[in-house]
Amino acid sequence: MTTPLFLLRCLEIGLSIGDLDFVTIGLVLDIWTEKSNDDVKYQRLAGQAEFDKF
């Protein structure tokens, strides 16, 4: 990943340059990945019973 690409990812998730003092590269990538998954529709969501088994 290049620096411009990293800064683009930060811009896409709404982070400012000042915010970068408080986050890691990995956290930025995790947030960006989760943001891209926001529109995914799952066929089945886990319920309380599945969480209890976990």
C-alpha positions in Angstrom: 0.0 0.0 0.0 1.3 3.4 -0.9 1.1 6.5 1.2 -1.4 8.2 -1.2 -3.6 5.1 -1.2 -3.5 5.0 2.6 -4.5 8.7 2.8 -7.3 8.0 0.3 -8.6 5.2 2.6 -8.5 7.6 5.6 -10.4 10.2 3.6 -13.0 7.7 2.6 -13.8 6.8 6.2 -13.7 10.4 7.4 -10.4 10.5 9.3 -8.4 13.7 9.4 -4.6 14.0 9.5 -4.9 14.8 13.3 -6.9 11.6 13.8 -4.0 9.5 12.5 -2.1 10.2 15.8 -4.6 8.0 17.5 -5.1 5.0 15.1 -2.9 2.4 13.6 -2.6 1.4 9.9 -4.4 -1.9 10.8 -7.3 -0.1 12.4 -7.7 2.2 9.4 -7.8 -0.8 7.1 -10.3 -2.7 9.4 -12.6 0.3 9.5 -12.4 0.7 5.7 -13.1 -3.0 5.2 -16.1 -2.9 7.5 -17.4 0.2 5.8 -17.3 -1.6 2.5 -19.3 -4.5 4.1 -22.1 -2.2 5.3 -24.3 -2.9 2.3 -24.0 -6.7 2.4 -27.3 -8.4 3.1 -26.9 -11.7 4.9 -29.3 -14.5 4.3 -29.5 -15.4 8.0 -28.4 -13.5 11.1 -27.2 -15.1 14.3 -29.7 -15.1 17.2 -29.1 -15.3 21.0 -29.0 -19.1 20.8 -26.0 -19.0 18.4 -24.2 -16.5 20.5 -24.8 -18.6 23.6 -23.3 -21.6 21.8 -20.3 -19.5 20.8 
